[in-house]
Amino acid sequence: MNQQVGAITGPHAAERRRAALASARMNFHDPDAAPSERLNRILWHDARGWDVSYPTVKRSLFFPMSVDLSDEEREERDPDR
């Protein structure tokens, strides 16, 4: 069970509270409805620590179709989603 937001204390409590509120507002009932970039960042920091930088996107010359898109850009390119 998740901790109540007001009960989150300790190191990086402000960031952890913001992440808890953001994830509580996400739609997990519908497939792929949660904003993947934001959720990935929350999960990364929860697992690795709030002092650890989120990894940057690595570009590849060998696979030029690998493009980092935001969720909104994906929706614009794929209207059937």
C-alpha positions in Angstrom: 0.0 0.0 0.0 1.3 3.5 -0.8 2.1 5.9 1.9 -0.2 9.0 2.4 1.3 12.0 0.6 1.3 14.0 3.8 3.2 11.3 5.6 6.1 11.4 3.2 9.1 12.8 5.0 12.9 12.5 4.9 15.3 13.2 2.2 13.8 14.7 -1.0 10.4 14.7 0.6 9.1 17.6 -1.7 10.1 15.7 -4.9 8.7 12.5 -3.6 5.4 14.2 -2.6 5.1 15.8 -6.1 5.8 12.4 -7.7 3.2 10.7 -5.5 0.5 13.3 -6.4 1.4 13.1 -10.1 1.2 9.3 -10.2 -2.1 9.3 -8.2 -3.6 11.5 -11.0 -2.4 9.2 -13.8 -4.9 6.9 -15.6 -3.8 3.3 -15.0 -7.2 1.8 -16.0 -6.8 2.2 -19.7 -3.7 0.7 -21.5 -1.0 3.2 -22.3 -3.0 6.1 -20.9 -0.5 7.2 -18.3 2.2 9.6 -19.5 5.1 7.3 -20.1 7.9 9.9 -19.9 6.7 11.3 -16.5 6.0 7.8 -15.1 9.4 6.5 -16.2 11.1 9.4 -14.4 9.2 8.8 -11.2 10.0 5.1 -11.3 13.6 5.7 -12.1 14.1 8.1 -9.2 12.2 5.9 -6.8 14.4 2.9 -7.7 17.7 4.6 -8.2 17.4 7.6 -5.8 16.4 11.2 -6.2 20.0 12.3 -6.4 20.7 10.1 -9.5 20.2 11.9 -12.8 17.7 10.5 -15.2 19.6 9.0 -18.2 19.6 10.9 -21.5 18.4 9.5 -24.7 21.2 8.0 -26.8 21.1 8.6 -30.5 22.3 5.9 -32.9 23.6 6.4 -36.4 22.8 2.8 -37.2 19.1 3.1 -36.5 17.9 6.5 -37.5 14.2 5.6 -37.0 14.8 5.6 -33.3 13.4 9.0 -32.4 12.5 10.2 -28.9 9.0 11.6 -29.0 6.8 12.9 -26.3 3.5 11.3 -25.6 1.7 14.2 -27.3 3.8 14.0 -30.4 3.1 10.2 -30.6 -0.7 10.9 -30.4 -0.4 13.5 -33.2 1.5 11.0 -35.4 -0.8 8.1 -34.6 -4.4 9.4 -34.3 -5.8 5.9 -33.8 -4.3 5.7 -30.3 
